[in-house]
Amino acid sequence: MATDYGHGYGHRGGPGFDGAGSGWRHRLPAPLRAPVEARSWQELGYVLMGLPLGILMFTFAVTMVSLGAGLLITFLGVPVLAAALAGCRGFGALERARARGLLGVEVADPEPLRVRRSGPLGWMGAVLGSGVSWRHLLYAVLQFPWAVFSFSVALSFWAYGWALLTYPLWFWVFPVYAGQGGLQLYGDGTHSVYLDNPFEITVTALLGLLFTMATPWIVRALTGVDRVMVRGLLGPSRLATRVVELESDRGTVVDAAAADLRRIERDLHDGAQARLVALAMDLGLAKEKLTEDPRAAARMVDEAHGEVKTALQELRDLARGIHPAVLTDRGLDAALSAVASRCTVPVRVEVDLPARPAPAIEGIAYFTVSELLQNIGKHSGATRASVDVWRVENRLMLQVADNGVGGADASRGTGLTGLAERLDAVDGILVVDSPAAGPTRITAELPWRG
C-alpha cells in the first residue's frame, strides 16, 4: 500500500516550516512562494539525483540480463539472471527510500521471496519466479530514459529562470561585458555602470521571473510521473495486497462465527437448558405426588406449564438472535421496525430501498442496527433515536443516530470495534461521529451484492 503524505505548508515540523520568521512566506501567493519552499528544492533534488542513479540501474540491468541471457546455453546463465533480478530489487529498495525522503511517498515493501526449497537452487527459482523481481527490472529499464528527460527539462528551466531573473546583476558582476555605452571609466580607475537599454533589462528579468515561478510546478509534474512509477512497479502488487486483506478478513469472519457459537452455547446453557432441566425435575416431583396429593401435583403442573412458556419465549428470542424469521419473510423494513419496538428509547425507522440486498448483507445490516440500538438503550442516556437505511449506487447505507451523551469511540476495544471488523470483512465501513457532549451519529456502509 502507498501513502502520499504530501508536504503541508506551514505545518510545524513539516517541509516548508522554517520557524517563527517564516510567517511572511506563508502569506505569499503560492506561485511566489513555491520557488523558495523546501518541497520545491526537495523535488528538484530528487530529479537531479535520478539521472546518475538511472544510469547506474540501467547499466547494471541491461548488462547483467544480456550476460545472463547469453550464458543460458551454459549452467551460468540462470545464476547471472537471478543475480540481476536480485540487484534490481536492491535498487528498488533504494528508490523507495529516496521517494520517501524527498517526495514524501510512503510505499510499502513488496511481498518477500517465497523460497520453497532450501539451497541456492531454491533461492534462484524464487527470484526468477517472482513477479516483483521482474517489475523491479522493468523499473530499472524505464526509469533511465525518463530520468534523462526530466533532468534535462528541470535543469534547463531552473538554470534559465535564475539566469534571466538575475540578468541585471550581470552588469555589476561582469562590467566589462556590459557593452558599448554601458560602462563609464573615471580617471582614478573606478567605474560606474549605467544601463543603456532598460526596456531589454526589464523584459528579460520579468521573463526570468516567469520561468522561476513555473519551474517548481513543472518539476512537480515530472515527479508526479516518478510517484506513479514507484508505486506501480516497486510496491506490492494489488493482487498480493488483496490476498492479504482477504486472509485478514477470513480470520475476522472465523473469529466472529466462533464468538457467535460461544454466545449461542452460553445462552442455551444458562437460559433455556437450565429452565428445561428445572422443568423436568418439577414434572418428576409432580408425578410422584400425583397419587398422594393430587392438588399439590396439579399446582406443580401449572407452574411447570408457566415454565414451558418462558422456555419457549427464550428459545424464540435465541432463534431471533441467530436469524429472525421476519427478516427472511419481510425484509429489513419490518425486521428493523421490530428491533426498534423492543428498544428502551423511542426510535424512528426509515427504510428507503428499491429492492432487497443479498441475504448475507441483509443479515449483517440487521445485526449492526440491532447492536447499535442495544448500545443506545444501555449507554447513551438518549431520549430519542433514529435509523435510516438507503442505497447509493452499489452500496447499502445505514445511519443510527441519538441525542445522548456521546463519547462513543470504536478505537477503545468496545463492541464498536467488533462491528467495524465484521463490516470490514465484507468490504464495509463503520464511521463513528460522537463528540463528548453528543449527539452520536454512526454510519455504516456495506456492499449491495443483491
C-alpha positions in Angstrom: 0.0 0.0 0.0 1.2 3.5 -0.8 0.5 6.7 1.0 1.5 10.2 -0.1 1.8 12.3 3.0 2.4 15.3 0.9 4.1 18.4 2.2 1.7 20.6 4.1 2.8 24.2 4.1 3.1 26.0 7.4 2.6 22.8 9.5 5.1 22.5 12.4 7.9 20.1 11.7 6.9 19.5 8.1 8.7 20.6 4.9 8.3 24.3 4.4 8.3 25.1 8.1 11.1 27.5 8.9 10.3 28.8 12.3 8.6 31.9 13.5 10.3 34.1 11.0 8.7 32.4 8.0 5.2 33.8 8.6 5.6 36.3 5.8 6.5 33.5 3.4 3.2 31.6 4.0 1.2 34.8 3.4 2.6 35.0 -0.1 0.6 33.6 -3.1 1.5 30.0 -4.0 3.3 30.9 -7.3 5.6 33.3 -5.5 6.1 31.0 -2.5 6.9 27.9 -4.5 10.4 28.8 -5.7 11.8 29.2 -2.1 9.9 26.3 -0.4 11.6 23.3 0.9 9.3 21.0 -1.1 10.4 22.5 -4.4 14.0 22.1 -3.6 13.5 18.5 -2.4 11.7 17.6 -5.7 14.4 19.3 -7.7 17.0 17.3 -5.8 15.0 14.1 -6.5 15.0 14.8 -10.2 18.7 15.7 -10.3 19.7 12.6 -8.4 17.5 10.5 -10.7 19.9 10.7 -13.7 23.1 9.3 -12.1 21.1 6.6 -10.3 19.2 5.9 -13.5 22.4 5.4 -15.4 23.7 3.1 -12.8 20.5 1.0 -12.6 20.0 0.9 -16.4 23.7 -0.1 -17.0 23.5 -2.8 -14.3 20.2 -4.2 -15.5 20.9 -4.3 -19.2 24.5 -5.7 -18.8 23.5 -8.4 -16.3 20.4 -9.5 -18.2 22.2 -9.6 -21.5 25.0 -11.5 -20.0 22.7 -14.0 -18.3 20.6 -14.5 -21.5 23.8 -15.1 -23.4 25.0 -17.6 -20.9 21.8 -19.6 -20.8 23.4 -22.2 -23.0 25.6 -23.0 -20.0 24.9 -23.5 -16.4 26.0 -19.9 -15.6 23.0 -18.2 -17.2 20.4 -18.8 -14.6 22.6 -17.7 -11.6 23.5 -14.5 -13.5 19.9 -13.7 -14.3 18.9 -14.4 -10.7 21.7 -12.0 -9.5 20.5 -9.4 -12.0 16.9 -9.5 -10.6 18.2 -9.6 -7.0 20.3 -6.5 -7.7 17.2 -4.7 -9.2 15.3 -5.5 -6.1 18.1 -3.9 -4.1 17.9 -0.8 -6.3 14.2 -0.8 -5.8 14.6 -0.6 -2.0 17.0 2.4 -2.6 14.4 4.1 -4.8 11.6 3.6 -2.3 13.8 5.2 0.4 14.6 8.1 -1.9 11.0 8.7 -2.8 10.1 8.5 0.9 12.7 11.0 1.9 12.4 13.6 -0.9 8.8 13.2 -2.2 7.0 12.1 1.0 5.7 9.0 -0.8 5.4 6.0 1.5 5.5 2.8 -0.5 5.2 -0.5 1.4 7.8 -3.1 0.7 6.6 -5.8 -1.7 6.0 -9.3 -0.6 9.2 -11.2 0.2 10.5 -14.1 -1.8 8.8 -17.4 -1.2 11.6 -19.9 -1.2 10.0 -23.3 -1.4 13.3 -25.3 -1.3 16.4 -24.7 0.6 19.7 -24.1 -1.0 20.9 -21.9 -3.9 18.6 -23.5 -6.5 15.5 -22.8 -4.4 16.6 -19.2 -4.0 17.2 -18.7 -7.7 13.9 -20.3 -8.5 12.1 -18.0 -6.1 13.8 -14.9 -7.6 13.1 -15.9 -11.2 9.5 -16.8 -10.5 8.7 -13.7 -8.6 6.7 -11.1 -10.4 8.1 -8.4 -8.1 11.6 -9.1 -9.4 10.6 -8.6 -13.0 8.7 -5.4 -12.1 11.9 -4.1 -10.5 13.8 -4.9 -13.6 11.2 -3.1 -15.7 11.5 0.0 -13.4 15.3 -0.1 -13.9 14.9 0.0 -17.6 12.1 2.6 -17.9 13.5 4.9 -15.3 16.6 5.8 -17.2 15.0 7.5 -20.3 12.5 9.2 -18.1 15.4 10.4 -15.8 17.2 11.8 -18.8 14.1 13.7 -20.0 13.1 15.0 -16.5 16.7 16.0 -15.7 17.1 18.0 -18.9 13.7 19.8 -18.5 14.1 20.6 -14.8 17.7 21.8 -15.1 17.0 23.9 -18.2 14.1 25.7 -16.7 15.8 26.2 -13.4 19.1 27.5 -14.9 17.4 29.7 -17.5 14.9 31.1 -15.0 17.5 32.1 -12.4 19.9 33.4 -15.0 17.3 35.6 -16.7 16.0 36.8 -13.3 19.4 37.9 -12.2 20.3 39.4 -15.6 20.6 43.0 -14.3 23.2 41.8 -11.8 25.5 40.7 -14.6 26.3 44.3 -15.3 27.7 44.6 -11.8 29.5 41.2 -11.6 31.0 41.4 -15.1 31.0 45.1 -16.0 33.5 44.6 -18.9 30.7 42.7 -20.8 28.1 45.5 -20.3 28.5 46.6 -23.9 29.4 49.8 -25.6 27.9 52.8 -23.8 27.1 50.7 -20.8 30.4 51.2 -18.9 31.9 54.6 -17.9 35.5 54.8 -16.5 36.9 57.5 -14.3 40.4 58.8 -14.1 41.1 57.1 -10.8 40.4 53.7 -12.3 36.9 53.4 -10.7 33.9 52.8 -12.9 30.2 53.1 -12.8 27.6 51.1 -14.7 24.6 52.5 -16.4 22.1 50.7 -18.4 21.7 51.9 -21.9 18.6 49.7 -22.6 16.3 49.5 -19.5 13.4 48.0 -21.5 15.5 45.0 -22.5 16.7 44.5 -19.0 13.2 44.7 -17.5 11.7 42.3 -20.1 14.5 39.8 -19.5 14.1 39.9 -15.7 10.3 39.5 -16.0 10.8 36.6 -18.3 13.2 35.1 -15.8 10.6 35.6 -13.0 8.0 33.7 -15.0 10.5 30.9 -15.7 11.4 30.8 -12.0 7.8 30.7 -10.8 6.9 28.0 -13.4 9.9 25.7 -12.6 8.6 24.3 -9.3 5.2 23.3 -10.9 7.0 21.7 -13.9 9.2 19.8 -11.6 6.2 18.8 -9.5 4.5 17.4 -12.7 7.7 15.5 -13.5 7.9 14.0 -10.1 4.2 13.0 -10.4 5.3 10.5 -13.0 8.0 9.3 -10.7 5.4 8.8 -7.9 3.3 6.6 -10.3 6.3 4.5 -11.4 7.5 4.0 -7.8 4.0 3.0 -6.6 3.1 0.9 -9.5 6.4 -1.0 -10.1 8.3 -1.0 -6.7 5.4 -1.6 -4.3 3.3 -4.6 -3.5 1.1 -5.8 -6.3 -2.7 -5.2 -5.9 -3.4 -8.9 -6.1 -1.0 -9.6 -3.2 -2.4 -6.8 -1.2 -5.9 -8.0 -1.8 -4.9 -11.6 -0.8 -3.5 -10.3 2.5 -6.7 -8.3 3.1 -8.8 -11.4 2.3 -6.8 -13.5 4.6 -7.2 -11.0 7.4 -11.0 -10.7 6.7 -11.3 -14.5 6.7 -9.7 -14.6 10.2 -12.1 -11.9 11.3 -15.1 -13.9 10.0 -13.9 -17.1 11.6 -13.4 -15.4 14.9 -16.8 -13.7 14.7 -18.5 -17.1 13.9 -16.8 -18.7 16.8 -17.9 -15.9 19.1 -21.5 -16.3 17.9 -21.3 -20.0 18.5 -20.0 -19.5 22.1 -22.7 -16.9 22.7 -25.4 -19.3 21.5 -24.0 -22.1 23.6 -23.8 -19.9 26.6 -27.4 -18.6 26.1 -28.7 -22.2 25.8 -26.8 -23.4 28.8 -27.6 -20.6 31.1 -31.1 -20.0 29.8 -33.4 -22.5 28.1 -31.4 -25.6 29.1 -31.3 -24.7 32.8 -35.0 -23.9 32.7 -35.8 -27.2 30.9 -33.8 -29.2 33.5 -35.7 -27.5 36.3 -39.0 -28.2 34.4 -38.1 -31.9 34.2 -37.4 -32.1 37.9 -40.7 -30.3 38.7 -42.6 -32.7 36.5 -40.9 -35.7 38.2 -42.0 -34.4 41.6 -45.5 -33.8 40.3 -45.6 -37.3 39.0 -44.6 -38.7 42.5 -47.3 -36.6 44.2 -50.0 -37.4 41.7 -51.4 -40.3 43.8 -50.6 -38.9 47.2 -51.5 -35.3 46.8 -53.4 -34.5 43.6 -53.9 -30.9 44.4 -50.2 -30.3 45.0 -49.4 -32.2 41.8 -51.9 -30.1 39.8 -50.3 -26.9 41.3 -46.8 -28.1 40.3 -48.1 -28.9 36.8 -49.5 -25.4 36.4 -46.1 -24.0 37.5 -44.4 -26.3 35.0 -46.7 -25.0 32.3 -45.6 -21.5 33.0 -42.0 -22.5 32.9 -42.6 -24.1 29.5 -44.0 -20.8 28.1 -41.0 -19.0 29.5 -38.6 -21.5 28.0 -40.4 -21.3 24.6 -40.1 -17.5 24.7 -36.4 -17.7 25.4 -35.9 -20.2 22.6 -37.8 -17.8 20.2 -35.5 -14.9 21.3 -32.5 -17.0 20.8 -33.7 -18.0 17.3 -34.4 -14.4 16.5 -30.8 -13.6 17.6 -29.5 -16.2 15.1 -31.6 -15.1 12.2 -35.1 -13.6 12.7 -37.8 -15.1 10.6 -39.3 -11.7 9.9 -36.1 -10.6 8.2 -36.3 -13.6 5.8 -40.0 -13.2 5.2 -40.5 -9.4 5.1 -37.0 -7.8 4.7 -35.1 -5.1 6.5 -38.0 -2.6 7.0 -40.1 -4.9 9.1 -37.2 -6.5 10.9 -35.7 -3.2 11.9 -39.1 -1.9 13.0 -39.4 -5.0 15.2 -36.0 -4.3 16.7 -36.8 -0.7 17.3 -40.1 -1.5 19.1 -38.1 -3.5 21.7 -35.6 -0.7 22.3 -36.0 1.2 25.6 -35.6 4.5 23.6 -38.2 5.7 21.1 -36.8 5.0 17.7 -37.8 6.4 14.3 -37.1 3.9 11.4 -37.0 4.9 7.8 -36.0 2.4 5.1 -35.8 3.5 1.5 -34.6 0.6 -0.6 -35.6 -0.1 -4.2 -35.0 -3.9 -3.7 -33.6 -6.3 -1.2 -29.8 -6.7 -0.9 -28.1 -10.0 -0.8 -29.2 -12.2 2.2 -25.8 -12.1 3.8 -25.6 -8.3 3.6 -29.1 -8.0 4.8 -28.3 -10.1 7.9 -25.2 -8.1 8.7 -27.2 -4.9 8.3 -29.8 -6.2 10.7 -27.4 -7.2 13.4 -25.4 -4.0 13.0 -28.5 -1.9 13.7 -29.7 -4.3 16.4 -26.4 -4.0 18.3 -26.2 -0.2 17.9 -29.7 0.1 19.3 -28.8 -2.0 22.2 -25.8 0.3 22.9 -28.2 3.3 22.8 -30.5 1.7 25.3 -27.7 0.8 27.7 -25.1 3.6 27.5 -26.3 6.7 25.6 -28.8 8.2 28.0 -30.7 9.4 24.9 -34.4 10.3 24.8 -34.8 9.6 21.1 -33.0 7.8 18.2 -33.4 7.2 14.5 -32.5 4.6 12.0 -32.1 5.4 8.3 -31.4 2.9 5.6 -30.9 3.8 1.9 -29.0 2.8 -1.2 -26.3 4.8 -3.0 -25.3 3.2 -6.3 -24.0 -0.3 -5.3 -23.7 0.4 -1.6 -26.1 -0.1 1.3 -26.0 2.8 3.7 -27.1 2.6 7.4 -27.2 5.5 9.8 -28.1 5.2 13.5 -28.3 8.5 15.5 -29.3 9.5 19.0 -29.3 12.6 21.2 -27.4 11.1 24.0 -24.3 12.0 25.9 -21.9 10.9 23.1 -18.3 9.8 23.6 -18.6 6.6 21.6 -15.2 5.5 20.3 -14.5 2.4 18.1 -10.8 2.5 19.0 -11.3 1.6 22.6 -11.8 -2.0 22.0 -15.6 -1.9 22.7 -18.4 -3.5 20.8 -18.0 -0.9 18.1 -14.6 -2.4 17.3 -16.1 -5.8 16.7 -18.8 -4.2 14.5 -16.1 -2.4 12.5 -14.2 -5.6 12.0 -17.3 -7.5 10.8 -18.1 -4.8 8.3 -14.5 -4.7 7.1 -14.7 -8.4 6.5 -17.2 -7.8 3.7 -15.6 -4.6 2.4 -17.8 -2.4 4.6 -17.0 0.7 6.6 -18.1 2.0 10.0 -17.8 5.7 10.7 -18.4 7.0 14.3 -19.2 10.6 14.9 -19.7 11.0 18.6 -18.4 14.2 20.3 -18.2 14.2 24.1 -21.4 16.2 24.6 -23.3 14.3 21.9 -25.2 13.7 19.7 -23.9 10.4 18.3 -24.2 9.5 14.6 -22.9 6.2 13.4 -22.8 5.4 9.7 -22.2 2.0 8.2 -21.6 1.3 4.5 -22.0 -2.2 3.0 -21.7 -3.6 -0.5 -25.1 -4.2 -2.1 -24.4 -7.5 -3.9 -28.0 -8.1 -4.5 
